[in-house]
Amino acid sequence: MDAVTRIQQIGMPRRNNELWTFFPVARIPNVLSADGDCLHHASLVAGSANAPRNDKQESLDFSKENDFAALLPLAKNARTMVRTIPEGANEMAMLKCNDDFGHTVLDIGKGAHVSLEILDNKVQHEIVAERFDISVGEGADVEIFFANPASDLPLRFRHFRIRQAASSTVRFSNILTDSGIGRISMDCDLDGEGASFDYRSLSILDNTASMHQRLTIRHNAPNTVSTQLARNLLSGSAYASYDGMVVVGEKCTKVNSGQLVNTILLSEGASVSVKPVLKIYHDDVECTHGNTVGELDAEQMFYLVSRGIPAAQAQRMLMKAFAQETFLPLPETPAKKRLLQTLSV
Amino acid sequence: MLSIKDLKASIEDGTQILKGINLEVKPGEVHAIMGPNGSGKSTLSKVIAGHPAYKVDGGSVELDGKNLLAMEINERANSGLFISTQYPTEIPGVNNVEFLKMALNSKRAFLGLPEIGEDEFKKLCEEKMQLLEMDERYRERGVNDGMSGGEKKRNEILQMAILDPKVSFLDETDSGLDIDALRIVANGINHIMSPEKAVILVTHYQRLLDYIKPTYVHVLRHGKIILSGGPELALKLEEQGYDWIEE
């Protein structure tokens, strides 16, 4: 089944769809109605399924895909970029979509060491959607990160589909500072024994920015590990949401999973919603989740100011410390360097 | 130098903790404030510093004739006041040295001086760290982050040494220190002290005063200074406690 047909089946995102619980769905242009095709892409309008698609898309079956954001780039006929990283390769790369709608397929070979930075594209429309299908081979070590300058793009979707083989490691890190509405969605399958997935995200939002993260991590094999750390620094009337689901399959013994969301609200108008979901079908596992919401620590502020540091500067120091801590546990790799460099400005 | 007159302060629920403190501190003097737990010693330091948890109900605090209570918290520090609290706050992620440099440059900006040069600051840091026998690891750590009680107190005195305040109010600086650390910290304070500066020490024990000789010793109880004397008063308190003092 192709992406257009699947979108027609599932319909536009609605608040009662659990994948879109916190998202301002009314802000998504209705791409299904003939007169609502405000994106001017005829291929999405019902009945226009004859629009050309690239070969890669033809081979994909989307009949089980439920996330509109995962389907949208393909339904919009995104050009697919396929990249194969050979077994044992050691590679650093930057990925950049060439259009508002992008689809990247990465096939990472066994034992490869890969560092991938995702850059923003110059966009032309009011909505941007990208999809990444990433297959990680046995024993590969992969870091994927983005820390792009703040964009005022009204609506941005980024969807990641990651499948990990045995003993592979993926570290996924990002800094989100856009001023519009954004959504990161992620489906990660830990298919091989000993695979580990680490997700670290920092949202620094102000004014009316709205950032939403929806993750589903499926532990499909024993001894798999996943960690999620999301931190939010919210000012103005910014809004962030984190919807993180962990699924531990049957016979998946010794799975270890942790999820933590820390938010600092810097204004009365800022807000956050967090929804942890754990679906555990095996006994011998360790799964944790936590969520904290607060203001900057008053005693820490007092301490800094009582040493002569102006309050505004002290606040910036504490915000920076809170932000940097998100990434300090990362190994000394290009990702860590880039992320911390971004925060040092 | 520091003049506290009839200072009264309360906490949020209206309970008055300081009930009329009077204290005159002149350059070159060391004042020791002793008193039972809960008498208001720590509150006094925080009220002078401007901690937002306390409300000043009356009285005045002047530093070199300037009204401290009318100043912002950072202005009080930059005017020459240094407060070391009993339990120094941990600030993970804020590098100790960067913090020190920021604090020093804030003071310099307040005084109309240019920022300190990198080499000059490094030299200053090295000199003061040697004085306090601190190893290089302090540079890499967050402010008081994961430090033992003794390490935190030493770190506080390092800040004092670098910021070079006119008046230092050190609240139980000796608590949590082993014998060697107590000697090092006390020597550090003595080294920083000069005829132009003053120190107020809050302590429960004579042992700190064996190293730092007080000019005056005061007993604070129920939010008031009820007795003042010379160094001999501390020895008497060590022997007899507080019960013999009539308020």
Chai-1 contact restraints between the chains, C-beta under 6 A:
chainA,res_idxA,chainB,res_idxB,connection_type,confidence,min_distance_angstrom,max_distance_angstrom,comment,restraint_id
A,E299,B,T89,contact,1.0,0.0,6.0,A-B,restraint_1
A,Q300,B,T89,contact,1.0,0.0,6.0,A-B,restraint_2
A,Q300,B,I91,contact,1.0,0.0,6.0,A-B,restraint_3
A,F302,B,H51,contact,1.0,0.0,6.0,A-B,restraint_4
A,Y303,B,T89,contact,1.0,0.0,6.0,A-B,restraint_5
A,V305,B,I73,contact,1.0,0.0,6.0,A-B,restraint_6
A,V305,B,N74,contact,1.0,0.0,6.0,A-B,restraint_7
A,S306,B,A49,contact,1.0,0.0,6.0,A-B,restraint_8
A,S306,B,I73,contact,1.0,0.0,6.0,A-B,restraint_9
A,S306,B,A77,contact,1.0,0.0,6.0,A-B,restraint_10
A,S306,B,I83,contact,1.0,0.0,6.0,A-B,restraint_11
A,R307,B,A77,contact,1.0,0.0,6.0,A-B,restraint_12
A,R307,B,A103,contact,1.0,0.0,6.0,A-B,restraint_13
A,G308,B,N74,contact,1.0,0.0,6.0,A-B,restraint_14
A,G308,B,A77,contact,1.0,0.0,6.0,A-B,restraint_15
A,G308,B,N78,contact,1.0,0.0,6.0,A-B,restraint_16
A,G308,B,A103,contact,1.0,0.0,6.0,A-B,restraint_17
A,G308,B,S106,contact,1.0,0.0,6.0,A-B,restraint_18
A,G308,B,K107,contact,1.0,0.0,6.0,A-B,restraint_19
A,I309,B,N74,contact,1.0,0.0,6.0,A-B,restraint_20
A,I309,B,M102,contact,1.0,0.0,6.0,A-B,restraint_21
A,I309,B,A103,contact,1.0,0.0,6.0,A-B,restraint_22
A,I309,B,S106,contact,1.0,0.0,6.0,A-B,restraint_23
A,P310,B,N74,contact,1.0,0.0,6.0,A-B,restraint_24
A,M317,B,V94,contact,1.0,0.0,6.0,A-B,restraint_25
A,A321,B,G93,contact,1.0,0.0,6.0,A-B,restraint_26
A,A321,B,V94,contact,1.0,0.0,6.0,A-B,restraint_27
A,Q324,B,G93,contact,1.0,0.0,6.0,A-B,restraint_28
A,E325,B,G93,contact,1.0,0.0,6.0,A-B,restraint_29
